[in-house]
Amino acid sequence: MREVARAAGVSVSAVSLALRNSPKISAQRRDAILKTAEQLGYRRDPRVTELMEHLRTARPHRASSTIAMIIPELTREQLAHYPPIQGLIEGARDIATFAGFNLDFFHLTDPGMSPKRVRQILLARGVKGVLIAPFASGVARINFDCTGLCVATAGYSIVEPRLHRACPDYLQMMDELIADCTERGYRRIGLVMTYGEGGIGQKLFTSSFLYWQSKIPPEERIPVLPKVQISPENLRAWFDRYQPEVIISAGSVFMMLHEIGLRMPRDVAFASIDVSEPPTDAAGADHRYNLVGCEALKQVLTMLNLNLTGVPSDPKVVLVDSHRREGYTLPFKNAAPTKRKRRSTVARKPQPAFRGFLN
């Protein structure tokens, strides 16, 4: 760095700022220094770079010690009864605390709040890091100006702007659910897809299921019942015609199966695509929302350390491994059904119907 500074006619600190893409140096001077460094063949030592990023992140006192988390759709009351985003917040808060940051929440449902207003507040407070929570109801765009800010999101929900994101691994989830069903002796597996067509989640879940179907005899293949056709009447007709031994779907379909007179696992076994949704004691896939929140917040911290702001030209996706979880709804095919534990009868407040990150 001293050699680059002598060649460029600047101080060593100016070289350091230029190499870190710091806003404390003008773009013209930064570009000139970077050009000189390139001509001299300068390369940063990745081990030193990693250490310095760690030291800057772990510093307990800093001018900007807050990261903003934007909740686009849920009210404060709804958020209190919505486990997926609660899990994201829990994971993000753990990493933020470890790195010496606080999380400040902005609900776009609050009176007078909007993406433009949030940006104004953040700039006034000197807050640069932003994590945007996914929409609970499905795919959407958010008109948020990311210029000068380090922004990431969780899930596939927000399609514009195209940001760095952390997501559950939907493809892996379906692979594991199918493997679990087949290992337990089930051959006729049906999928009732509650995610809307066109979304990433729907494509990944369905792709895994259709690939598995391509490997089994045609007479054992059961057509996917898509979201647009889900109703008590259609579900009953689909079940009676194809006689699935196990159904993979969401909690809303589990409740509908009860409505049409079927009992799980006595009449049909059931595997949930998200066990955060009631019944939470069903067998199925754990999206591990806390780890998704952790990884999403880490991307914000990385951008802060490297001073990478705005919408990335090449956004990346970090996938979090899912976990298969045991439950009473998916016993071994020839085993006696496990009795379900008695649950509390205390009334719970209603929560938004969970349809995954994508509607």
NORRASUL-V290604 format. One record per helix or strand of 3 or more residues. SS is the DSSP state (~ for helix, > for strand). FROM is the first residue (numbers start at 1). TO is the last residue. Records with the same first field share a line. If there is no record, write none. Layout:
# NORRASUL-V290604
SS = FROM-TO, FROM-TO
This chain:
# NORRASUL-V290604
~ = 2-8, 12-19, 27-39, 46-58, 76-79, 83-98, 115-125, 170-183, 200-213, 218-220, 227-229, 232-242, 251-259, 289-306
> = 66-71, 102-107, 129-132, 150-154, 158-160, 164-168, 189-192, 246-249, 269-272, 284-286, 317-320, 323-325
